[in-house]
């Protein structure tokens, strides 16, 4: 099964030259799916049950993730030669009403193959899918199917700035990137997202803040400083 988004991206680019809707440039799902490993609480990541004060929709910049983890087996599917991704869905995380957050609210079984298959092109790792539902989805009181429908539904509506052009800007700042991301998404302002970079200033993730009704809102805490420089790894693309 192969999903190719080139035509959709081209049509979108013709209408909105600065925005792209393609999260996966190409995604080939294997016939035999990997079985996720259990995701369980630990002393460092204990079970926490508390009221939900909002949500975070977290996105991974896949080219950087694959570059950082080249050769360590992080995700052969996401980083394999047959697949090519831009922003992928890390997960939808319930936030607490303070600085802490709920997690691992109840035990859960291994995700069924049909759930993994349906969501693998959005979150290209069976283990990450298992982890996201076990740690975060169980605290929303909904089934895996409902959790991923909610998270991928939000993810599918997002649009992206011209990452190729931005990657060539040597003086690009976090604030400028956030403004470009917001411009591609009417209804989202730069203060509704957090830009996450590594120690060398390379873009790793984008986190978007939502209220309890899944409407985008101003983030209480900032990510990388707006004036900091940000670099975007594009690899051979």
GROMACS elastic network, one bead per residue, 0.5 to 0.9 nm:
[ bonds ]
;  ai    aj funct       b0    kb
    1    27     6  0.83867   500
    1    28     6  0.57203   500
    1    29     6  0.54351   500
    1    30     6  0.70964   500
    1    31     6  0.75949   500
    2    26     6  0.73687   500
    2    27     6  0.57814   500
    2    29     6  0.63032   500
    2    30     6  0.88951   500
    3    24     6  0.84391   500
    3    25     6  0.84901   500
    3    26     6  0.59002   500
    3    27     6  0.52224   500
    3    28     6  0.62191   500
    3    29     6  0.82524   500
    3   121     6  0.83611   500
    4     7     6  0.77205   500
    4     8     6  0.85008   500
    4    24     6  0.77933   500
    4    25     6  0.63121   500
    4    27     6  0.65420   500
    4    28     6  0.84086   500
    5     8     6  0.52648   500
    5     9     6  0.60504   500
    5    10     6  0.85814   500
    5    21     6  0.88297   500
    5    22     6  0.59858   500
    5    23     6  0.82583   500
    5    24     6  0.67591   500
    5    25     6  0.53736   500
    5    26     6  0.62071   500
    5    27     6  0.86348   500
    6     9     6  0.51029   500
    6    10     6  0.61022   500
    6    11     6  0.86555   500
    6    22     6  0.76863   500
    6    25     6  0.63226   500
    6    26     6  0.77787   500
    7    10     6  0.50184   500
    7    11     6  0.61561   500
    7    12     6  0.85267   500
    8    11     6  0.51900   500
    8    12     6  0.61221   500
    8    13     6  0.85032   500
    8    20     6  0.88622   500
    8    21     6  0.75358   500
    8    22     6  0.70773   500
    9    12     6  0.50832   500
    9    13     6  0.59928   500
    9    14     6  0.85820   500
    9    20     6  0.59055   500
    9    21     6  0.60347   500
    9    22     6  0.55422   500
    9    25     6  0.83547   500
   10    13     6  0.50257   500
   10    14     6  0.62265   500
   10    15     6  0.88326   500
   10    20     6  0.83546   500
   11    14     6  0.51533   500
   11    15     6  0.66043   500
   11    16     6  0.86362   500
   12    15     6  0.52151   500
   12    16     6  0.57842   500
   12    17     6  0.74559   500
   12    19     6  0.73261   500
   12    20     6  0.61535   500
   12    21     6  0.67161   500
   12    22     6  0.87956   500
   13    18     6  0.69654   500
   13    19     6  0.63986   500
   13    20     6  0.61325   500
   13    21     6  0.85164   500
   14    17     6  0.58002   500
   15    19     6  0.87982   500
   16    19     6  0.54477   500
   16    20     6  0.75456   500
   16   184     6  0.85652   500
   17    20     6  0.78395   500
   17   161     6  0.89387   500
   17   162     6  0.81026   500
   18   160     6  0.79033   500
   18   161     6  0.54882   500
   18   162     6  0.54166   500
   18   180     6  0.86994   500
   18   183     6  0.88182   500
   18   184     6  0.70799   500
   19   159     6  0.59548   500
   19   160     6  0.50228   500
   19   162     6  0.59466   500
   19   181     6  0.86813   500
   19   183     6  0.85934   500
   19   184     6  0.54387   500
   19   185     6  0.85328   500
   20    23     6  0.82178   500
   20   158     6  0.89125   500
   20   159     6  0.55142   500
   20   160     6  0.50376   500
   20   161     6  0.64207   500
   20   162     6  0.69453   500
   20   163     6  0.89717   500
   20   184     6  0.81764   500
   21   156     6  0.79513   500
   21   157     6  0.79664   500
   21   158     6  0.68703   500
   21   160     6  0.63880   500
   22    25     6  0.61185   500
   22    85     6  0.86908   500
   22    86     6  0.77520   500
   22    87     6  0.86713   500
   22   156     6  0.88090   500
   22   159     6  0.78493   500
   22   160     6  0.82729   500
   23    26     6  0.89424   500
   23    85     6  0.63876   500
   23    86     6  0.54708   500
   23    87     6  0.54790   500
   23    88     6  0.63667   500
   23    89     6  0.88313   500
   23   121     6  0.86671   500
   23   122     6  0.74933   500
   23   155     6  0.86592   500
   23   156     6  0.78866   500
   23   158     6  0.87801   500
   23   159     6  0.84843   500
   23   160     6  0.85764   500
   24    27     6  0.62772   500
   24    83     6  0.81331   500
   24    84     6  0.62305   500
   24    86     6  0.58516   500
   24    87     6  0.74266   500
   24    88     6  0.74552   500
   24   121     6  0.69037   500
   24   122     6  0.75042   500
   25    83     6  0.76662   500
   25    84     6  0.53713   500
   25    85     6  0.55043   500
   25    86     6  0.70255   500
   26    82     6  0.76825   500
   26    83     6  0.53568   500
   26    84     6  0.52281   500
   26    85     6  0.68525   500
   26   121     6  0.87326   500
   27    77     6  0.88921   500
   27    78     6  0.85369   500
   27    82     6  0.74019   500
   27    84     6  0.65953   500
   27    85     6  0.76958   500
   27   120     6  0.87239   500
   27   121     6  0.59950   500
   27   124     6  0.88562   500
   28    77     6  0.86222   500
   28    82     6  0.67578   500
   28    83     6  0.62273   500
   28   121     6  0.80970   500
   29    32     6  0.85241   500
   29    33     6  0.79606   500
   29    77     6  0.82976   500
   29    83     6  0.89824   500
   29   117     6  0.73662   500
   29   120     6  0.74640   500
   29   121     6  0.76229   500
   30    33     6  0.60912   500
   30    34     6  0.89133   500
   30    77     6  0.87038   500
   30   117     6  0.89443   500
   33   113     6  0.70931   500
   33   116     6  0.78840   500
   33   117     6  0.73849   500
   33   126     6  0.81757   500
   34   113     6  0.85884   500
   34   116     6  0.88137   500
   34   125     6  0.87691   500
   34   126     6  0.64974   500
   34   127     6  0.85215   500
   35   110     6  0.80886   500
   35   111     6  0.83431   500
   35   112     6  0.88189   500
   35   113     6  0.76821   500
   35   116     6  0.87920   500
   35   126     6  0.68795   500
   35   127     6  0.78794   500
   36    39     6  0.86261   500
   36   110     6  0.66587   500
   36   111     6  0.72210   500
   36   116     6  0.86583   500
   36   125     6  0.85539   500
   36   126     6  0.51765   500
   36   128     6  0.81118   500
   36   129     6  0.79138   500
   36   130     6  0.61442   500
   36   131     6  0.87326   500
   37   110     6  0.74460   500
   37   126     6  0.82093   500
   37   127     6  0.58757   500
   37   130     6  0.72902   500
   37   131     6  0.85404   500
   38   108     6  0.87120   500
   38   109     6  0.78759   500
   38   110     6  0.64515   500
   38   127     6  0.79808   500
   38   130     6  0.70300   500
   38   131     6  0.76417   500
   38   134     6  0.84967   500
   39   104     6  0.89377   500
   39   108     6  0.87384   500
   39   110     6  0.87203   500
   39   127     6  0.80335   500
   39   128     6  0.89573   500
   39   130     6  0.64383   500
   39   131     6  0.51367   500
   39   132     6  0.85825   500
   39   133     6  0.88613   500
   39   134     6  0.61327   500
   39   135     6  0.75177   500
   40    45     6  0.85782   500
   40    46     6  0.87917   500
   40    47     6  0.89267   500
   40   104     6  0.73443   500
   40   107     6  0.78258   500
   40   108     6  0.89824   500
   40   131     6  0.80916   500
   40   134     6  0.72436   500
   40   135     6  0.78014   500
   41    44     6  0.79566   500
   41    45     6  0.54068   500
   41    46     6  0.50072   500
   41    47     6  0.58435   500
   41   103     6  0.83805   500
   41   104     6  0.62286   500
   41   134     6  0.88631   500
   41   135     6  0.78395   500
   42    46     6  0.51494   500
   42    47     6  0.78500   500
   43    46     6  0.54208   500
   43    47     6  0.88943   500
   45    48     6  0.88398   500
   45   103     6  0.82123   500
   45   104     6  0.85599   500
   46   103     6  0.75578   500
   46   104     6  0.73672   500
   47   102     6  0.75930   500
   47   103     6  0.56453   500
   47   105     6  0.60381   500
   47   106     6  0.80978   500
   47   135     6  0.85266   500
   48   100     6  0.89883   500
   48   101     6  0.73294   500
   48   103     6  0.51606   500
   48   104     6  0.65477   500
   48   105     6  0.62797   500
   48   139     6  0.89696   500
   49   101     6  0.80751   500
   49   102     6  0.50562   500
   49   103     6  0.66792   500
   49   104     6  0.79238   500
   49   105     6  0.57309   500
   49   139     6  0.74249   500
   50    96     6  0.67969   500
   50    97     6  0.84273   500
   50   100     6  0.88643   500
   50   101     6  0.70532   500
   50   102     6  0.54560   500
   50   103     6  0.86842   500
   50   105     6  0.89445   500
   50   139     6  0.87084   500
   51    95     6  0.84652   500
   51    96     6  0.60648   500
   51    97     6  0.67253   500
   51   101     6  0.82510   500
   51   102     6  0.74162   500
   52    55     6  0.78662   500
   52    94     6  0.59948   500
   52    95     6  0.56420   500
   52    97     6  0.62258   500
   52   101     6  0.74961   500
   52   102     6  0.72693   500
   52   139     6  0.84662   500
   52   140     6  0.83879   500
   52   212     6  0.74091   500
   53    94     6  0.74355   500
   53    95     6  0.55937   500
   53    98     6  0.79095   500
   53   101     6  0.86732   500
   53   211     6  0.70829   500
   53   212     6  0.62878   500
   54    93     6  0.85492   500
   54    94     6  0.60317   500
   54    95     6  0.51456   500
   54    96     6  0.68892   500
   54    97     6  0.75810   500
   54   209     6  0.75931   500
   54   210     6  0.57223   500
   54   213     6  0.79646   500
   54   214     6  0.76907   500
   55    92     6  0.67673   500
   55    93     6  0.54015   500
   55    95     6  0.51140   500
   55    96     6  0.84416   500
   55   208     6  0.83639   500
   55   209     6  0.60627   500
   55   211     6  0.60719   500
   55   212     6  0.67046   500
   55   214     6  0.71506   500
   56    91     6  0.80954   500
   56    92     6  0.57331   500
   56    93     6  0.50395   500
   56    94     6  0.65570   500
   56    95     6  0.68540   500
   56   207     6  0.62482   500
   56   208     6  0.55499   500
   56   210     6  0.60001   500
   56   211     6  0.87180   500
   57    89     6  0.80180   500
   57    90     6  0.77238   500
   57    91     6  0.60118   500
   57    93     6  0.64279   500
   57   151     6  0.75088   500
   57   154     6  0.80592   500
   57   155     6  0.79737   500
   57   206     6  0.83348   500
   57   207     6  0.56285   500
   57   208     6  0.50791   500
   57   209     6  0.65499   500
   57   210     6  0.75459   500
   58    88     6  0.87880   500
   58    89     6  0.64043   500
   58    90     6  0.51677   500
   58    91     6  0.53852   500
   58    92     6  0.63544   500
   58    93     6  0.77284   500
   58   205     6  0.69915   500
   58   206     6  0.59707   500
   58   208     6  0.63971   500
   58   209     6  0.88703   500
   59    62     6  0.89136   500
   59    87     6  0.60555   500
   59    88     6  0.55898   500
   59    90     6  0.50333   500
   59    91     6  0.71799   500
   59   155     6  0.84252   500
   59   204     6  0.86391   500
   59   205     6  0.54288   500
   59   206     6  0.51695   500
   59   207     6  0.61817   500
   59   208     6  0.83098   500
   60    63     6  0.88680   500
   60    64     6  0.85140   500
   60    65     6  0.74098   500
   60    86     6  0.82507   500
   60    87     6  0.54560   500
   60    88     6  0.51632   500
   60    89     6  0.62048   500
   60    90     6  0.57832   500
   60   204     6  0.61728   500
   60   206     6  0.67039   500
   60   207     6  0.88371   500
   61    64     6  0.58738   500
   61    65     6  0.64576   500
   61    66     6  0.89518   500
   61    85     6  0.82997   500
   61    86     6  0.60172   500
   61    88     6  0.65272   500
   61   203     6  0.69765   500
   61   204     6  0.54162   500
   61   205     6  0.55784   500
   61   206     6  0.77974   500
   61   232     6  0.87940   500
   61   233     6  0.87444   500
   62    66     6  0.60175   500
   62    67     6  0.83978   500
   62    78     6  0.76716   500
   62    79     6  0.80319   500
   62    84     6  0.85347   500
   62    85     6  0.59406   500
   62    86     6  0.55208   500
   62    87     6  0.58269   500
   62    88     6  0.63512   500
   62   204     6  0.79863   500
   62   205     6  0.88025   500
   63    66     6  0.53127   500
   63    67     6  0.61035   500
   63    68     6  0.86885   500
   63    79     6  0.81642   500
   63    84     6  0.84356   500
   63    85     6  0.71033   500
   63    86     6  0.66020   500
   63    87     6  0.84024   500
   63   204     6  0.89202   500
   63   232     6  0.87087   500
   63   233     6  0.62242   500
   63   234     6  0.59474   500
   63   235     6  0.67465   500
   64    68     6  0.60949   500
   64    69     6  0.85467   500
   64   202     6  0.75374   500
   64   203     6  0.70571   500
   64   204     6  0.62289   500
   64   232     6  0.75762   500
   64   233     6  0.54732   500
   64   234     6  0.74097   500
   64   235     6  0.82726   500
   65    68     6  0.53036   500
   65    69     6  0.62277   500
   65    70     6  0.84245   500
   65    74     6  0.89239   500
   65    79     6  0.86513   500
   65   204     6  0.68257   500
   66    69     6  0.51940   500
   66    70     6  0.56566   500
   66    71     6  0.89311   500
   66    74     6  0.78371   500
   66    75     6  0.79704   500
   66    78     6  0.76963   500
   66    79     6  0.56291   500
   67    70     6  0.53099   500
   67    79     6  0.87155   500
   67   233     6  0.80368   500
   67   235     6  0.77612   500
   69    72     6  0.56474   500
   69    73     6  0.74983   500
   69    74     6  0.61572   500
   69    75     6  0.86258   500
   70    73     6  0.74129   500
   70    74     6  0.77150   500
   70    79     6  0.81874   500
   71    74     6  0.77802   500
   72    75     6  0.84267   500
   73    76     6  0.60644   500
   74    78     6  0.86133   500
   74    79     6  0.82414   500
   74   125     6  0.89518   500
   75    78     6  0.53560   500
   75    79     6  0.59637   500
   75    80     6  0.77852   500
   75   124     6  0.77207   500
   75   125     6  0.63541   500
   76    79     6  0.52113   500
   76    80     6  0.50132   500
   76    81     6  0.87161   500
   76   125     6  0.85692   500
   77    80     6  0.52135   500
   77    81     6  0.86067   500
   77    82     6  0.83790   500
   77    83     6  0.70986   500
   77   124     6  0.63727   500
   77   125     6  0.68547   500
   78    81     6  0.88057   500
   78    83     6  0.64275   500
   78    84     6  0.72204   500
   78    85     6  0.71655   500
   78   121     6  0.86376   500
   78   123     6  0.85348   500
   78   124     6  0.52215   500
   78   125     6  0.68926   500
   79    82     6  0.83909   500
   79    83     6  0.67357   500
   79    84     6  0.72167   500
   79    85     6  0.82275   500
   79   124     6  0.89690   500
   80    83     6  0.56320   500
   80    84     6  0.77848   500
   81    84     6  0.74437   500
   85    88     6  0.68413   500
   85   121     6  0.87246   500
   85   124     6  0.89282   500
   86   163     6  0.88323   500
   87   122     6  0.87746   500
   87   160     6  0.86437   500
   87   205     6  0.84115   500
   87   206     6  0.88511   500
   88   121     6  0.81339   500
   88   122     6  0.56603   500
   88   123     6  0.58203   500
   88   124     6  0.74451   500
   88   155     6  0.84975   500
   89    92     6  0.83529   500
   89   122     6  0.55488   500
   89   123     6  0.50526   500
   89   124     6  0.82619   500
   89   151     6  0.81043   500
   89   152     6  0.75167   500
   89   155     6  0.67661   500
   90   122     6  0.85694   500
   90   123     6  0.63533   500
   90   128     6  0.77325   500
   90   129     6  0.85106   500
   90   132     6  0.78513   500
   90   205     6  0.86735   500
   91   123     6  0.79702   500
   91   128     6  0.86658   500
   91   129     6  0.81736   500
   91   132     6  0.60031   500
   91   133     6  0.84842   500
   91   136     6  0.81737   500
   91   148     6  0.86984   500
   91   151     6  0.67371   500
   91   152     6  0.86713   500
   92   132     6  0.76628   500
   92   133     6  0.89342   500
   92   136     6  0.71301   500
   92   137     6  0.76888   500
   92   147     6  0.83138   500
   92   148     6  0.85799   500
   92   150     6  0.83287   500
   92   151     6  0.56210   500
   92   152     6  0.88762   500
   93   101     6  0.87193   500
   93   102     6  0.88366   500
   93   103     6  0.88042   500
   93   132     6  0.80904   500
   93   135     6  0.85301   500
   93   136     6  0.54340   500
   93   137     6  0.75130   500
   93   139     6  0.89267   500
   94   101     6  0.68072   500
   94   102     6  0.66899   500
   94   103     6  0.81192   500
   94   136     6  0.63654   500
   94   137     6  0.80240   500
   94   139     6  0.71415   500
   94   140     6  0.72135   500
   94   212     6  0.87724   500
   95    98     6  0.81581   500
   95    99     6  0.83445   500
   95   100     6  0.73310   500
   95   102     6  0.67641   500
   96    99     6  0.66772   500
   96   100     6  0.55420   500
   96   102     6  0.62665   500
   97   100     6  0.75043   500
   97   101     6  0.75385   500
   98   101     6  0.75120   500
  102   105     6  0.69601   500
  102   135     6  0.83720   500
  102   136     6  0.74534   500
  102   139     6  0.64013   500
  103   106     6  0.86187   500
  103   134     6  0.80537   500
  103   136     6  0.55151   500
  103   137     6  0.84410   500
  103   138     6  0.76176   500
  103   139     6  0.61970   500
  104   107     6  0.70747   500
  104   133     6  0.86901   500
  104   134     6  0.57884   500
  104   136     6  0.65152   500
  104   137     6  0.83106   500
  104   138     6  0.63551   500
  104   139     6  0.67537   500
  105   134     6  0.79960   500
  105   135     6  0.72916   500
  105   136     6  0.78934   500
  105   137     6  0.85606   500
  105   138     6  0.54788   500
  105   139     6  0.50205   500
  105   140     6  0.86050   500
  105   141     6  0.86813   500
  106   134     6  0.76874   500
  106   135     6  0.87120   500
  106   138     6  0.59193   500
  106   139     6  0.74587   500
  107   134     6  0.70966   500
  107   138     6  0.77935   500
  108   111     6  0.83921   500
  108   133     6  0.83963   500
  108   134     6  0.62744   500
  108   138     6  0.77081   500
  109   112     6  0.85625   500
  109   134     6  0.86453   500
  110   130     6  0.69239   500
  111   114     6  0.82603   500
  111   115     6  0.64210   500
  111   116     6  0.67312   500
  111   126     6  0.87304   500
  111   129     6  0.81531   500
  111   130     6  0.63182   500
  111   133     6  0.87526   500
  111   144     6  0.75273   500
  112   115     6  0.54504   500
  112   116     6  0.65980   500
  112   117     6  0.88469   500
  113   116     6  0.50659   500
  113   117     6  0.60360   500
  113   118     6  0.85153   500
  114   117     6  0.51083   500
  114   118     6  0.60601   500
  114   119     6  0.87016   500
  115   118     6  0.52088   500
  115   119     6  0.63608   500
  115   120     6  0.84490   500
  115   144     6  0.76464   500
  115   145     6  0.67100   500
  115   148     6  0.84076   500
  116   119     6  0.54441   500
  116   120     6  0.57380   500
  116   125     6  0.86190   500
  116   126     6  0.61993   500
  116   129     6  0.71378   500
  116   130     6  0.85245   500
  117   120     6  0.53972   500
  117   121     6  0.80797   500
  117   126     6  0.87199   500
  118   121     6  0.76460   500
  118   122     6  0.87064   500
  119   122     6  0.54939   500
  119   123     6  0.61782   500
  119   124     6  0.77336   500
  119   126     6  0.89140   500
  119   129     6  0.79801   500
  119   148     6  0.72944   500
  119   149     6  0.88765   500
  119   152     6  0.77194   500
  120   123     6  0.50773   500
  120   125     6  0.64479   500
  120   126     6  0.69731   500
  120   129     6  0.79879   500
  121   124     6  0.53786   500
  121   125     6  0.87223   500
  122   152     6  0.69169   500
  122   155     6  0.80954   500
  122   156     6  0.85717   500
  123   126     6  0.78585   500
  123   128     6  0.72493   500
  123   129     6  0.66046   500
  123   152     6  0.88298   500
  124   128     6  0.78762   500
  124   129     6  0.81358   500
  125   128     6  0.51746   500
  125   129     6  0.62985   500
  125   130     6  0.87493   500
  126   129     6  0.51141   500
  126   130     6  0.63323   500
  126   131     6  0.86543   500
  127   130     6  0.51077   500
  127   131     6  0.61107   500
  127   132     6  0.86090   500
  128   132     6  0.59791   500
  128   133     6  0.86142   500
  129   132     6  0.52589   500
  129   133     6  0.64249   500
  129   134     6  0.85995   500
  129   148     6  0.88215   500
  130   133     6  0.55222   500
  130   134     6  0.60815   500
  130   135     6  0.84984   500
  131   134     6  0.51448   500
  131   135     6  0.58433   500
  131   136     6  0.79877   500
  132   135     6  0.53870   500
  132   136     6  0.54956   500
  132   137     6  0.64408   500
  132   138     6  0.89070   500
  133   136     6  0.53360   500
  133   138     6  0.60491   500
  133   139     6  0.87100   500
  133   143     6  0.88115   500
  133   144     6  0.64094   500
  133   147     6  0.72630   500
  133   148     6  0.81414   500
  134   137     6  0.60480   500
  134   138     6  0.57112   500
  134   139     6  0.84730   500
  134   144     6  0.89675   500
  135   138     6  0.65159   500
  135   139     6  0.75034   500
  136   139     6  0.55323   500
  136   140     6  0.71848   500
  137   140     6  0.53468   500
  137   141     6  0.72158   500
  137   142     6  0.69630   500
  137   143     6  0.77974   500
  137   144     6  0.70212   500
  137   147     6  0.58473   500
  137   148     6  0.83735   500
  138   141     6  0.56121   500
  138   142     6  0.67163   500
  138   143     6  0.77523   500
  138   144     6  0.81918   500
  138   147     6  0.86075   500
  139   142     6  0.80264   500
  140   143     6  0.87283   500
  140   147     6  0.78308   500
  141   147     6  0.89486   500
  142   145     6  0.80921   500
  142   146     6  0.59938   500
  142   147     6  0.62130   500
  143   146     6  0.51841   500
  143   147     6  0.61099   500
  143   148     6  0.86675   500
  144   147     6  0.50121   500
  144   148     6  0.61406   500
  144   149     6  0.83838   500
  145   148     6  0.54646   500
  145   149     6  0.60669   500
  145   150     6  0.86713   500
  146   150     6  0.61779   500
  146   151     6  0.86923   500
  147   150     6  0.52681   500
  147   151     6  0.62884   500
  147   152     6  0.85643   500
  148   151     6  0.50084   500
  148   152     6  0.57076   500
  148   153     6  0.78965   500
  149   152     6  0.54456   500
  149   153     6  0.57110   500
  149   154     6  0.85826   500
  150   153     6  0.51294   500
  150   154     6  0.64327   500
  150   155     6  0.87172   500
  151   154     6  0.53559   500
  151   155     6  0.62148   500
  151   156     6  0.86613   500
  152   156     6  0.58422   500
  152   157     6  0.86180   500
  153   156     6  0.52899   500
  153   157     6  0.66696   500
  154   157     6  0.55449   500
  154   158     6  0.69925   500
  154   214     6  0.86478   500
  155   158     6  0.55806   500
  155   159     6  0.88968   500
  156   159     6  0.81969   500
  157   185     6  0.87995   500
  158   184     6  0.82410   500
  158   185     6  0.65517   500
  159   181     6  0.78409   500
  159   184     6  0.56807   500
  159   185     6  0.58755   500
  160   163     6  0.75422   500
  160   180     6  0.81708   500
  160   181     6  0.59182   500
  160   182     6  0.85655   500
  160   183     6  0.87870   500
  160   184     6  0.56785   500
  160   185     6  0.75347   500
  161   164     6  0.87745   500
  161   165     6  0.86525   500
  161   166     6  0.79995   500
  161   177     6  0.85170   500
  161   180     6  0.58232   500
  161   181     6  0.55270   500
  161   182     6  0.85316   500
  161   183     6  0.77818   500
  161   184     6  0.57538   500
  161   185     6  0.89730   500
  162   165     6  0.54877   500
  162   166     6  0.62937   500
  162   167     6  0.86797   500
  162   180     6  0.84679   500
  163   167     6  0.59132   500
  163   168     6  0.87648   500
  163   232     6  0.77164   500
  163   234     6  0.82529   500
  164   167     6  0.52373   500
  164   168     6  0.68298   500
  164   232     6  0.85665   500
  164   234     6  0.72188   500
  164   237     6  0.80131   500
  165   168     6  0.54906   500
  165   169     6  0.70010   500
  166   169     6  0.53419   500
  166   170     6  0.86200   500
  166   172     6  0.72227   500
  166   177     6  0.77451   500
  166   180     6  0.89769   500
  166   231     6  0.85370   500
  166   232     6  0.73618   500
  167   170     6  0.76931   500
  167   172     6  0.82161   500
  167   231     6  0.64624   500
  167   233     6  0.67913   500
  167   234     6  0.69852   500
  168   171     6  0.89788   500
  168   172     6  0.86219   500
  168   231     6  0.86094   500
  168   232     6  0.81506   500
  169   172     6  0.53849   500
  169   231     6  0.81967   500
  170   229     6  0.84761   500
  170   230     6  0.85872   500
  170   231     6  0.74927   500
  171   229     6  0.65183   500
  171   230     6  0.79517   500
  171   231     6  0.86150   500
  172   175     6  0.83538   500
  172   176     6  0.63920   500
  172   177     6  0.69617   500
  172   228     6  0.85171   500
  172   229     6  0.57394   500
  172   230     6  0.58409   500
  172   231     6  0.70919   500
  173   176     6  0.51516   500
  173   177     6  0.62666   500
  173   178     6  0.86138   500
  173   225     6  0.87812   500
  173   226     6  0.65186   500
  173   227     6  0.56743   500
  173   228     6  0.54273   500
  173   230     6  0.53522   500
  173   231     6  0.83681   500
  174   177     6  0.51033   500
  174   178     6  0.60945   500
  174   179     6  0.85495   500
  174   195     6  0.67569   500
  174   224     6  0.68402   500
  174   225     6  0.66761   500
  174   227     6  0.61880   500
  174   228     6  0.57188   500
  174   229     6  0.60444   500
  174   230     6  0.56579   500
  175   178     6  0.50897   500
  175   179     6  0.61374   500
  175   180     6  0.86497   500
  175   190     6  0.75348   500
  175   195     6  0.87805   500
  175   224     6  0.89657   500
  175   225     6  0.76241   500
  175   227     6  0.62043   500
  175   228     6  0.78466   500
  175   229     6  0.88407   500
  176   179     6  0.50542   500
  176   180     6  0.62151   500
  176   181     6  0.86418   500
  176   190     6  0.89498   500
  176   226     6  0.76674   500
  176   227     6  0.85609   500
  177   180     6  0.50778   500
  177   181     6  0.61778   500
  177   182     6  0.85786   500
  177   190     6  0.87293   500
  177   195     6  0.83799   500
  177   226     6  0.88945   500
  177   230     6  0.80053   500
  178   181     6  0.50741   500
  178   182     6  0.60904   500
  178   183     6  0.85213   500
  178   189     6  0.81689   500
  178   190     6  0.50383   500
  178   191     6  0.79825   500
  178   193     6  0.71706   500
  178   194     6  0.79488   500
  178   195     6  0.71982   500
  178   226     6  0.82667   500
  179   182     6  0.50759   500
  179   183     6  0.60393   500
  179   184     6  0.87051   500
  179   189     6  0.73101   500
  179   190     6  0.52596   500
  179   191     6  0.89103   500
  180   183     6  0.50586   500
  180   184     6  0.64269   500
  180   185     6  0.89183   500
  180   190     6  0.83440   500
  181   184     6  0.53337   500
  181   185     6  0.66910   500
  181   188     6  0.84753   500
  181   189     6  0.85323   500
  181   190     6  0.75019   500
  181   193     6  0.89485   500
  182   185     6  0.50854   500
  182   186     6  0.68409   500
  182   187     6  0.78660   500
  182   188     6  0.52498   500
  182   189     6  0.51277   500
  182   190     6  0.55188   500
  182   191     6  0.89361   500
  182   192     6  0.84730   500
  182   193     6  0.84639   500
  183   186     6  0.63789   500
  183   187     6  0.88525   500
  183   188     6  0.77437   500
  183   189     6  0.76959   500
  183   190     6  0.85349   500
  184   188     6  0.86516   500
  185   188     6  0.57063   500
  185   189     6  0.82356   500
  186   189     6  0.79499   500
  187   216     6  0.78106   500
  188   191     6  0.82593   500
  188   192     6  0.63273   500
  188   193     6  0.82456   500
  188   208     6  0.89944   500
  188   216     6  0.66155   500
  188   217     6  0.79555   500
  189   192     6  0.55010   500
  189   193     6  0.76673   500
  189   216     6  0.88195   500
  189   217     6  0.85253   500
  189   218     6  0.79389   500
  190   193     6  0.59275   500
  190   194     6  0.82920   500
  190   218     6  0.84836   500
  191   194     6  0.75187   500
  191   217     6  0.81460   500
  191   218     6  0.53681   500
  191   219     6  0.61897   500
  191   220     6  0.89894   500
  191   222     6  0.79046   500
  192   207     6  0.85453   500
  192   208     6  0.59036   500
  192   209     6  0.56305   500
  192   210     6  0.80606   500
  192   216     6  0.65588   500
  192   217     6  0.54253   500
  192   219     6  0.51890   500
  192   220     6  0.88889   500
  193   206     6  0.67343   500
  193   207     6  0.54476   500
  193   209     6  0.60759   500
  193   216     6  0.89097   500
  193   217     6  0.86456   500
  193   218     6  0.75387   500
  193   219     6  0.65200   500
  193   222     6  0.79999   500
  193   223     6  0.79619   500
  194   205     6  0.83153   500
  194   206     6  0.57079   500
  194   208     6  0.63562   500
  194   209     6  0.80786   500
  194   219     6  0.75098   500
  194   221     6  0.81114   500
  194   222     6  0.58329   500
  194   224     6  0.70647   500
  195   203     6  0.74565   500
  195   204     6  0.79875   500
  195   205     6  0.62741   500
  195   207     6  0.65524   500
  195   208     6  0.89282   500
  195   222     6  0.81254   500
  195   223     6  0.52160   500
  195   224     6  0.56866   500
  195   225     6  0.85053   500
  195   226     6  0.87898   500
  196   201     6  0.88543   500
  196   202     6  0.85324   500
  196   203     6  0.62463   500
  196   204     6  0.56328   500
  196   206     6  0.59464   500
  196   207     6  0.76441   500
  196   223     6  0.58695   500
  196   224     6  0.58576   500
  197   200     6  0.76248   500
  197   201     6  0.52956   500
  197   202     6  0.51939   500
  197   204     6  0.50426   500
  197   205     6  0.68652   500
  197   206     6  0.89115   500
  197   223     6  0.85460   500
  197   224     6  0.67814   500
  197   230     6  0.72174   500
  197   231     6  0.85591   500
  198   201     6  0.52942   500
  198   202     6  0.54870   500
  198   203     6  0.67648   500
  198   204     6  0.65017   500
  199   202     6  0.75200   500
  200   230     6  0.86999   500
  200   231     6  0.85822   500
  201   204     6  0.88801   500
  201   228     6  0.79948   500
  201   229     6  0.64992   500
  201   230     6  0.50875   500
  201   231     6  0.59330   500
  201   232     6  0.86885   500
  202   229     6  0.87319   500
  202   230     6  0.57056   500
  202   232     6  0.57464   500
  202   233     6  0.69513   500
  203   206     6  0.82779   500
  203   230     6  0.62344   500
  203   231     6  0.59710   500
  203   232     6  0.54641   500
  203   233     6  0.73940   500
  204   232     6  0.85189   500
  206   223     6  0.88863   500
  207   223     6  0.84709   500
  208   216     6  0.72493   500
  208   217     6  0.82884   500
  208   218     6  0.88709   500
  208   219     6  0.77487   500
  209   214     6  0.87389   500
  209   215     6  0.83176   500
  209   216     6  0.57232   500
  209   217     6  0.56441   500
  209   218     6  0.65828   500
  209   219     6  0.55009   500
  209   220     6  0.85293   500
  210   213     6  0.75596   500
  210   214     6  0.51489   500
  210   215     6  0.51134   500
  210   217     6  0.51868   500
  210   218     6  0.79428   500
  210   219     6  0.81276   500
  211   214     6  0.52360   500
  211   215     6  0.54387   500
  211   216     6  0.64136   500
  211   217     6  0.62109   500
  212   215     6  0.74288   500
  213   216     6  0.89096   500
  214   217     6  0.88736   500
  216   219     6  0.89547   500
  218   221     6  0.88710   500
  219   222     6  0.66840   500
  222   225     6  0.72397   500
  222   226     6  0.87590   500
  223   226     6  0.83528   500
  224   227     6  0.84945   500
  224   228     6  0.69306   500
  225   228     6  0.53455   500
  225   229     6  0.87401   500
  226   229     6  0.82614   500
  234   237     6  0.56381   500
